[in-house]
Amino acid sequence: MARKDAEAIYLVGDIFDFWFEYKYVVPKGYVRLLGKLGELRDQGIRITAFKGNHDMWMFGYFEKELGIPVVSDELILEENSKRILVHHGDGLGPGDRSYKFLKKIFRNPICQWLFSVLPPRLGFGLANYFSSKSRLANQAHDEVFKEEEEWLLQYTRDRQTKEHFDYYIFGHRHLPLDLKVDERSRYINLGEWIHHSTYAVFDGQELRLEKFEDDSHKSA
């Protein structure tokens, strides 16, 4: 579907459970995905990737091997008079102070160099262990919406008082959300592809959440 219809694709972070680029090593297990992204790029489809909290350690592989630019923070798009802000969403808003502290450590060049000194087998083993622990610990919270704890919604409402965006798109939360920021703006969270299989489409006029269902889902 994307191969036929997409002009541009935005991968808004956490595409991988863990990703760290050693100088001569990239994570095992993503060959088919990387090959498909390369195929789409070869067909002329623009692809942009964002760093998420699980895959922030991108150091040039996507740009050099696939021709895919990587965005570290936010990207502002203007399409058909619509202003769209895209960001993975981690570390935004008033809450999650412990993660904001960890993010500074994880993005620190010295800390990244120290991790790169570890042998890949040890480094990936440690990272995958803590990644799975984090995912299990946050799973119940990720599936619940409470407006007073929806930090990204609070962030959008505060940002909207400073400058107007028609859409705010994030990928950090694992829950599909389409919420009103004000009368002219919406907050869209993309959800995830394990349980919800959701994504967003902008047709030039309107941005909406969609759910992917292949033929096996339909027959079931």
C-alpha positions as CSV (number, residue, x, y, z in Angstrom):
1,M,0.0,0.0,0.0
2,A,2.7,2.5,0.9
3,R,4.7,1.5,-2.2
4,K,1.7,2.5,-4.4
5,D,0.3,5.6,-2.5
6,A,3.0,7.2,-0.3
7,E,4.8,10.3,-1.3
8,A,6.7,10.4,2.0
9,I,7.0,8.1,5.1
10,Y,7.9,9.3,8.6
11,L,9.0,6.6,11.1
12,V,8.5,8.4,14.4
13,G,10.9,6.5,16.7
14,D,11.0,3.2,18.6
15,I,11.0,1.3,15.3
16,F,13.5,-1.0,17.1
17,D,13.3,-2.4,20.6
18,F,17.0,-1.5,20.8
19,W,19.4,0.0,18.3
20,F,23.0,0.9,18.8
21,E,25.5,1.4,15.9
22,Y,29.0,0.2,16.6
23,K,31.5,1.3,14.1
24,Y,31.3,-2.0,12.1
25,V,28.3,-3.7,13.7
26,V,24.5,-3.0,13.5
27,P,21.9,-5.0,15.4
28,K,20.9,-8.4,14.3
29,G,17.3,-9.2,13.3
30,Y,16.2,-6.3,11.1
31,V,17.5,-7.3,7.7
32,R,14.1,-7.6,6.0
33,L,12.9,-4.3,7.4
34,L,16.1,-2.5,6.3
35,G,15.8,-4.1,2.9
36,K,12.2,-3.0,2.5
37,L,13.1,0.6,3.5
38,G,16.0,0.5,1.0
39,E,13.5,-0.7,-1.7
40,L,11.1,2.1,-1.0
41,R,13.9,4.7,-1.1
42,D,15.0,3.2,-4.5
43,Q,11.5,3.8,-5.8
44,G,11.8,7.5,-4.9
45,I,9.7,7.6,-1.7
46,R,11.0,10.0,0.8
47,I,11.6,8.4,4.2
48,T,12.5,10.2,7.4
49,A,13.3,8.4,10.7
50,F,13.2,9.9,14.2
51,K,15.2,8.8,17.2
52,G,13.1,7.3,19.9
53,N,13.9,6.4,23.5
54,H,14.7,2.8,22.4
55,D,16.7,3.7,19.3
56,M,18.3,7.0,19.9
57,W,21.8,5.7,19.2
58,M,21.8,6.3,15.5
59,F,25.1,7.6,14.2
60,G,24.9,7.7,10.4
61,Y,24.1,4.2,9.2
62,F,20.6,5.2,8.0
63,E,21.9,8.2,6.1
64,K,24.9,6.4,4.5
65,E,23.4,3.0,3.7
66,L,19.8,3.8,3.1
67,G,19.7,7.5,2.2
68,I,17.2,8.1,5.1
69,P,17.8,11.3,7.2
70,V,17.4,10.9,11.0
71,V,15.8,13.6,13.2
72,S,16.9,13.8,16.8
73,D,14.1,16.0,18.1
74,E,11.3,17.8,16.3
75,L,10.5,18.4,12.7
76,I,8.0,21.1,11.5
77,L,6.2,20.4,8.2
78,E,4.1,22.8,6.2
79,E,1.8,21.0,3.7
80,N,-1.1,22.6,1.9
81,S,-1.3,25.5,4.5
82,K,-1.3,22.9,7.3
83,R,1.4,23.2,10.0
84,I,2.4,19.9,11.5
85,L,4.8,19.3,14.3
86,V,6.4,15.8,14.5
87,H,8.4,14.5,17.4
88,H,8.9,11.1,19.0
89,G,7.6,12.7,22.2
90,D,9.9,11.4,24.9
91,G,10.9,13.9,27.5
92,L,8.2,16.5,26.6
93,G,5.7,17.9,29.0
94,P,5.7,18.4,32.7
95,G,6.2,14.8,34.0
96,D,8.6,11.9,33.6
97,R,11.5,13.6,35.4
98,S,13.5,10.4,35.9
99,Y,13.5,9.7,32.2
100,K,14.5,13.2,31.3
101,F,17.5,12.8,33.5
102,L,18.3,9.4,31.8
103,K,17.9,10.9,28.4
104,K,20.7,13.4,29.1
105,I,22.9,10.5,30.1
106,F,22.0,8.3,27.1
107,R,22.6,11.2,24.6
108,N,25.9,12.3,26.2
109,P,28.7,11.6,23.7
110,I,31.1,10.4,26.5
111,C,28.5,7.9,27.8
112,Q,27.8,6.7,24.2
113,W,31.6,6.2,23.7
114,L,31.9,4.2,26.9
115,F,29.1,1.9,25.8
116,S,30.7,1.4,22.4
117,V,33.8,0.1,24.1
118,L,31.7,-2.9,25.4
119,P,31.8,-6.0,23.1
120,P,28.6,-6.0,21.0
121,R,27.5,-9.3,22.6
122,L,27.7,-7.9,26.1
123,G,26.3,-4.4,25.1
124,F,23.3,-5.8,23.2
125,G,22.6,-8.3,26.0
126,L,22.5,-5.7,28.7
127,A,20.5,-3.3,26.6
128,N,17.9,-5.9,25.6
129,Y,17.5,-7.1,29.2
130,F,16.8,-3.6,30.5
131,S,14.6,-2.7,27.5
132,S,12.4,-5.7,28.1
133,K,12.2,-4.9,31.8
134,S,11.1,-1.3,31.0
135,R,8.5,-2.5,28.5
136,L,7.0,-4.9,31.0
137,A,7.0,-2.3,33.8
138,N,5.3,0.3,31.6
139,Q,2.9,-1.9,29.7
140,A,-0.1,-1.4,32.0
141,H,0.4,2.4,32.1
142,D,0.8,2.7,28.4
143,E,-2.6,1.1,27.8
144,V,-4.5,3.6,30.0
145,F,-5.5,7.2,29.1
146,K,-5.8,9.7,31.9
147,E,-6.1,13.3,30.7
148,E,-4.4,14.7,33.8
149,E,-1.4,12.4,33.2
150,E,-1.2,12.8,29.5
151,W,2.0,14.8,29.4
152,L,2.1,15.2,25.7
153,L,-1.4,16.6,25.6
154,Q,-0.4,19.1,28.2
155,Y,2.7,19.9,26.2
156,T,0.7,20.6,23.0
157,R,-1.7,22.9,24.8
158,D,1.1,24.9,26.2
159,R,3.0,25.0,22.9
160,Q,-0.2,26.1,21.1
161,T,-0.3,29.3,23.2
162,K,3.1,30.2,21.7
163,E,2.6,29.2,18.1
164,H,-0.1,27.5,16.0
165,F,0.1,23.9,14.7
166,D,-2.8,22.1,13.0
167,Y,-1.5,18.8,14.1
168,Y,0.9,17.4,16.7
169,I,2.1,13.9,15.9
170,F,4.0,11.8,18.4
171,G,5.1,8.1,18.6
172,H,6.2,7.8,22.2
173,R,3.0,6.6,23.8
174,H,1.9,3.0,22.9
175,L,-1.8,4.0,22.8
176,P,-3.5,5.4,19.6
177,L,-4.9,8.8,20.5
178,D,-6.7,11.5,18.5
179,L,-7.4,14.4,20.9
180,K,-8.4,18.0,20.6
181,V,-5.8,20.6,21.6
182,D,-8.1,23.5,20.9
183,E,-10.7,24.3,18.3
184,R,-8.2,24.3,15.5
185,S,-5.6,21.8,16.5
186,R,-5.4,18.0,17.2
187,Y,-2.9,15.8,19.0
188,I,-2.3,12.5,17.3
189,N,-0.4,9.6,18.9
190,L,0.4,6.8,16.5
191,G,0.1,3.9,18.9
192,E,2.2,0.8,18.1
193,W,2.3,-2.2,15.8
194,I,2.2,-5.1,18.3
195,H,-1.4,-4.8,19.5
196,H,-2.9,-1.9,17.6
197,S,-1.3,-1.8,14.2
198,T,-2.1,1.9,13.8
199,Y,-0.6,4.6,11.8
200,A,-1.5,8.1,10.5
201,V,-2.2,9.3,7.0
202,F,-2.2,12.9,5.7
203,D,-4.1,13.2,2.4
204,G,-3.2,16.8,1.8
205,Q,-6.3,18.1,3.6
206,E,-6.9,16.0,6.7
207,L,-4.7,13.8,9.0
208,R,-6.3,10.7,10.4
209,L,-5.4,7.5,12.3
210,E,-5.8,4.3,10.3
211,K,-5.5,0.6,11.4
212,F,-3.7,-1.9,9.2
213,E,-5.4,-5.2,8.6
214,D,-3.9,-7.7,6.1
215,D,-5.9,-10.5,4.4
216,S,-5.3,-13.0,7.3
217,H,-6.9,-10.6,9.8
218,K,-9.9,-10.0,7.5
219,S,-10.5,-13.7,7.0
220,A,-10.3,-14.3,10.8
